[in-house]
Structure formats: structure tokens, C-alpha cells
Amino acid sequence: MPHDTESQHTAIIVPALIETLKREGWHLQSVRGIVSACHTIKTVEELSEHLPNLDVAIIEFSEGPAAEVVNLLRFDNLAEPEGQVYGWTGRGKPGFGTLVEEFVQSIPSLLLQQIADQDLSPDQLALKYASTGEHSLYPKSDWRYEVACVNTLRGYWDWVAAMLDEVAV
């Protein structure tokens, strides 16, 4: 049975994975353990009921709501977050594997979204805000101004972390 932290990661990762695949037209069909019965499911809520009870699960997807299952992936509740989603196979329309690979690469950033900014290192802040390239409260234009005025010699993400620390105190 997964530990609390692993269950928290599962509660974050699984809905995001299902939503990512759903946006691209893949339909959740069922979940089963390596040696247990198959449970037909259609929603993340139904999956959330079964998944925590399985150390390793096979999650099945189809190209349509009532179509034949064509893609599988394994989800390991006991693994580190970056290793939880693995071993996907597919024989349907192309793109499933690429979507899953891109999702797996985004897991560290996804987990950082749940942590308050002031609790993150400069490197973690850079990863959390990689999609925008800057922190919403501390734009790069403000940092460039501070550098031009010689008020800081820090790099951008070090400066953001210092600004967050000042606000937290």
C-alpha cells in the first residue's frame, strides 16, 4: 500500500495525466492490477477509487468512448514520482507514446505547482515557471532595472528567491 506522500503524488499525477490524454482524444477505459481483475472505469474519480489499492496498475485507453482498448500504460504507486508512469504500449492512432513521454517529463514541474514559492530553491522556481520564463510577481524587467541600478548582482531566479524570502519575513 502506498505511503502518504506517494498517495499525494498519485492524487496530483493521475488526474493530470488523464486530462492530458483526454484533451487529445484518448478515453479512459479500465484499470487492473498485474494479477487482479479488470475494473471498467470512465472517470478520474472512479480511477481514484481503485488505483491506491494497487501497487502497480495497468491503465487502459481507447480512441473512442466505446472503442476497443488500444493503449496501455503502467502506473507504479511505489515509485518516485518521475518513475510512476512507464511501460506504455499502443497500436492505435499515433501520438499516444509521445503524449505520455511529454507528460512524464513535466511531472517535476507539476509537483512543484503544489508547493509555495517561498519554499522553493532558485532552480525549483525556474522549473516551476519554465512555461512562462518568469515569476508573475517579479518580472524580468524589474530584475533588469535592479541590475542596471547595481542593486543586485544576482541571477534572475536567485533574485526572485531573495525577493520571496524578503516578503516572507
N, C-alpha and C positions, 0 to 999 in steps of 0.2 A: 504494500500500500504506500503511496507517495507521502513524503513529508509535507509540512505546511507550506514551506517556500516553494517546493516543486508544484504543489496544488495551486498556489497563487500564480506561478508562471503558466501552468496549464490553463487557468482561467483567463489569462491575458492572450496567450498564443493561439489557442484553438479558435475562439470566435474570430480573431483577426484573420487567421488562415482561411476559415470557411467563407468569410465575407470577401476576401481577395479572390478566391476561386469562383464564388457566386457571381461577382461582378463580370467575370469573363465567360459566364455561361455554363459553369460546371455545377451539377446538382448533387448534394449530399444524399447518399442512399442508405448506408448502413455502417455499423461498427461491429467488430468482433475481436475477441482476444485470439491469441495464437492457437489456443486449444479450446476455446469456448464457443458457444452458439452465436450465431449472427443475429443482431438486433436491427430491424429495419427502423430507420430514423429519417426525419426530413428537416429537422431544425437544430440549431445550435443548442437550444435548451434540452432537447432530447439527448443529444450527444453528451452534453454536460452531466447528465444523469448516469450514463454508462461508463464514460471514459475514466473517471477517477478510480473505478474498481478494477481496472486492467493495468497491469504493469506495462505491457506492450500491446498496442491495439492496431488493427488494420482498419483504416477508414476508406470507404469505397465511394466513388463518384461516378456519375453518368453524364452524358451530353444533354439529356433532357429529363424532365421530371419523372417520366415513366419508362425511360430507356434502360437498356441493358447496362450493367456496370462495366465500364471500360478502363477505369483508372483506380489504382490503389496506392495508398501511402501508409507508411508505418509511423506510429507515434509512440515514443517511449517516455512514460511518465517518470521514470527513474533517472533519466539522463540529464546532463546540464542543458540549459535552455537551447543553446546553439545546436545540440545534438538530438533534440526531441523529435524532429521531423526528418525522416530519412527513408530510403528504400522505396521510392515511388516507381511505379511501372504504369505503362499506358499503351493502349492500342487504338485509341480514338483519334479525334482531330488533333493536329499538332499543337504544341504550346503548353500542355499541362506541366511537363517537366521544367520548362523554363520559368513558368509562373512559380512553381514550388521552390526552385533554386533561388530566384529573386527574393521570395518571401523569407527563406532561411537566412539569407544574407542580411535581411532587415530586422531579424529578431533582437539583436543587441539594442538597436535604436528603439524598437517597440517597447522593450522592457524599461528603458531609460525614461520613457514618457510618463511612467508611473512614479518617478522619483522627483522630489522638489529640487529645483535648480541649485539652491544653495548647498545641497548635499552632494553635488557632483563635482568632479575634478574638471580642469580645463579640457582635457581630452574627451571626457564623457559629454561635456556640454557641446563640443564640436560635433560629436557623433549624433547627439540628440537633435541638434538643429542643422544637420547636414543638408536637409532638403531646401532650406532657405538660405543657408550660408551665414546667417547672423541671428543673434538673440533679438527677440521682438522688443524688449525694453531698452536694449543697448545697441543701437545700430552702428555699423562700421563708420558712418560719417561722424558720429560723436567720438569714437575712438581715434579716428584720424585727426580730428580737431585737438584732442588731448595730446596726441603725439606731436603735432605741429607746434603746440604751445610748450612742449617739453614738460608736460605734467605727468607723463608716463613714458616709460621705455619698454613696457610690457608688450608682448604679442597680444593680438586681439582676444583670444579665448582666455588668456591669463588675466587680462584687464577685466573681462566680463566676470570672471570668478571673483576677482577682488571687489568689484562693484557689488556683486551679490552678497559677499561677506560683510561689506560696509552697511548695507541695508539690513542685514540680519542682526547686526549688533545693536 
